[in-house]
Amino acid sequence: MRFDVVSLFPAMFAAVTEHGVSGRAFERGLCSLHAWNPREFASDPHRTVDDRPYGGGPGMVMMAEPLAQALSAIRIAQQRACGAPGPVILLSPQGRPLRDARVRALAAERMLTLVCGRYEGVDQRLIDACVDEEVSVGDFVLSGGELAAMSVIDAVVRLLPGALGDSESAQQESFAEGLLDCPHYTRPEIWRGVAVPEVLLSGHHERIRAWRASESMRLTRARRPDLLTAMVMDRTADELTS
Ligand code: 9D3
């Protein structure tokens, strides 16, 4: 899978390409990342990429033309690399909140273009003309789209065949099942006077499985009742359409 990212801070992406599970996937050639700096596509001597907002107000807005030039170059490079270009996604606080189902759909693409905004945002005409979809990673304020884009990349890459080791399998993970994960414990058996739940030492695999399921349910009810509502609604919809 190929990622093309448009960013004023391309060096930030080393965080995903050089570390951990995602770093290993890039190293082994399961995916590649190409960073494009809109500053290099600015035509004036000062390499200007932002300007003041029409209508007034605080901050600056990213200009359409340097981004459009970068996206044209990406489209050409993608077509050269493997035929039809992939979707263009803008990371934006106004985007649709990213969830597991969307991550899985994105992992089925051969190429993804991720556009990272800085400042107050991106000229709307660029979004209307060149962006297929806007994605947010949650209801909190970041300083720019890069960390959001890296969240997308990390979440997608771990789903690529061969990215996870045998012991890790992405299939049976939290969210795939729609529930939060159960608590985990490792040695020592007693740490600062606190013991590991006895059932986990019992060797009764059925009792362990039941304990983990009930802990998952307890945590989900306490912290994320919205996930349970979503699960019930999904199942009801399935039954009504089967
Ligand atoms: C006062 C209006 N703000 C919008 C909510 C201004 C603003 C805040 C943060 C404009 C841009 C940004 C930069 N954030 C992102 O580019 C971003 C983001 C985020 O801030 N939160 C969650 N997901 C994302 S995806 C991209």
Boltz pocket constraint, residues with backbone or C-beta under 6 A from the ligand:
constraints:
  - pocket:
      binder: B
      contacts: [[A, 91], [A, 92], [A, 93], [A, 116], [A, 117], [A, 118], [A, 119], [A, 120], [A, 121], [A, 135], [A, 136], [A, 137], [A, 138], [A, 139], [A, 140], [A, 141], [A, 142], [A, 143], [A, 144], [A, 145], [A, 146], [A, 148]]
      max_distance: 6.0
